[in-house]
Amino acid sequence: MLRTCLFHNREGMCIGVDGFSATECVPVNALDVDAVFQFIDHNNTSLGTFDQRYWASWEFYKPGGPIILMTPGESNADGFTGYLTNRTVNGQIAQQEKGAAIMLEHRFFGLSNPYPDLSVASFKYHTIQRAIDDLEYLANNVVLPFPGGDKISPADAPWVL
């Protein structure tokens, strides 16, 4: 049975929509993981930055198309890349509107941690407002690795969350 790959697990194995290993992979240039430098506190930038992971798919993107942004919530985002494909509403909107789909990993989950521990002092920076600020900062500052990826700020293209 031929299964199309939705994502690669930590061991590099292609995983299909049904959770089993797949035999056909999504092209590497259609789905990439990268990181954006986020401020630990957007109101006190002297605290420094951390790497916040995001995934981007531009399989259907045409210049001027919208950016469809989502976050898997408070979870490691590794297993959620299928949400960037046209098997989901996000991907279907991206395909229909000639847009790109982006998924941002929530701070303090997966590998997007401002601090190496889960202490009370660290969790002081785990708030809804900071998570919203992360989304806004990404939209205003990210340069995506595809043609026209430097012209996708909210001033240049519509963003949909």
N, C-alpha and C positions, 0 to 999 in steps of 0.2 A: 504494500500500500504506500503510495507516494504522499508524504506529508510536507507541507511548506513550512519553512522555518519562520517563527515569529521573533525569536530572540536566542541568544547564546547564554547558557548558564555559566557559572563560575569556572567550570572545567572546560569551557569552550565548545561544548556539545550543542548542536542545534536542537531547539525544542519547538514542537509544533503546537497548534491551537488546542489539541486535546491533551497536552502535557507530556506526550511521549516524544522520543527523539525523532527528528525529521531528516529527510533525505535530500531536500532541496533548500538552499539558503537564499535569504534576502541579499541582494547585492550590497557589498560593504559601503559603497558611496551613498546608498539610500538611507542608511540608519547608522549614525555615529554617536558615541558618547564623548563628552568633553566636560570641562569644568569652567565655571566663571568665578572670579574672585568676588566673594560677597563680604560685606562688612559684618563683623560680629554684632555691632550695634550701629545702625544707620544714622543715629543721632549723636554718636560719639565715635567717629571714625578712628580716633587715636588708639582704640582697643585693637585694631588690626583687622585682618581679613582671614577667610578660610576658603577652601575649594568647595564649591557646591556643584554637584554633578547635574548635567542635563543631557538629554538625548534629543536628537533632531532628525527628522525625516523630510527630505525635500523631493521625494519621488514625483510629486505632482506640481511642484512650485513653478510659477511663472512670475517674473518681476511685477510688483504691485499687488500680488495676491496676499491674502490675509495670513497671519501667523496664528495658528490654533494652539493655545497654551494650556497645559493641564499639569496637575501634580497628583501623584497617587495617594496623597494624604500622608498620614504619619506611618510610613512604611518604607522599607528598603525598596528602591525603585527598580532594582535589577530585573525582577520578574514581570514588569509592567510594560515592556516595549511593544507588546502587541497592540496597545492603545494608540500607537502611532501609525498603524496600518489601516487600510480601508475596510478592515473587518470590524471596525468600531465606528461609532458616530463621529469621533474626532477625526479619524482618517477619512471617513466619507465626506465630511465637510471640506477637509483639505483638498481632496480629489475634485469635488464638485466646483469649488471656488478657486482652484489652481493655487492653493496655499501650501504652507509648510506646517508640520506638526512638531511641537516641542513639548517635552516632559521635563519638569524640574523636580529633582529630589528634595523633599522637605528637610530643612535644617534639623540636625540631631538624629537623622535616620540614615541607614545605609552607610556610605562613606562620606557623607556631607556633615561633618561634625566640627563645630567651631572649637571645641575643646576635647582633649583625649579622655575625659572622664564624664560621668553622669552625676556629678556632685550637685548639691543645692546651689552652690556658687555658679556653676556652669548653666544650670537650668534657668537661672535668672534671665538668660538670653533666649529662652525658648518660649516666645509669646506669639499670639496670633498677629499682632501688629508687625513684629519683625518678619514673620513669614510673608505677610502682605508686602512689606517693604522689599523682601527678596524678589518677589515676582515683578514688582515695579522696576527695581534696579536691573534685573535681567533684561526686561523689555527695552529699557532706555540705553543699555550699554553693551549688550552682546553683539559680537560680529560672528555670524554663522559661517561655517566652512563650505559655502556653496556660492555659485555665481550670483551676485547681488546681495550676498549675505551681510554686506556692510551698509546696506540701505534698507533696513527692515525695522528701524525704530518706529514707535507709534506716530511720529511725525511723517513717516514715509509710507507706512503700511498699516492697515487695520489689525489690531490684536483682539483675539477672542479668547476669553477664559472659560 
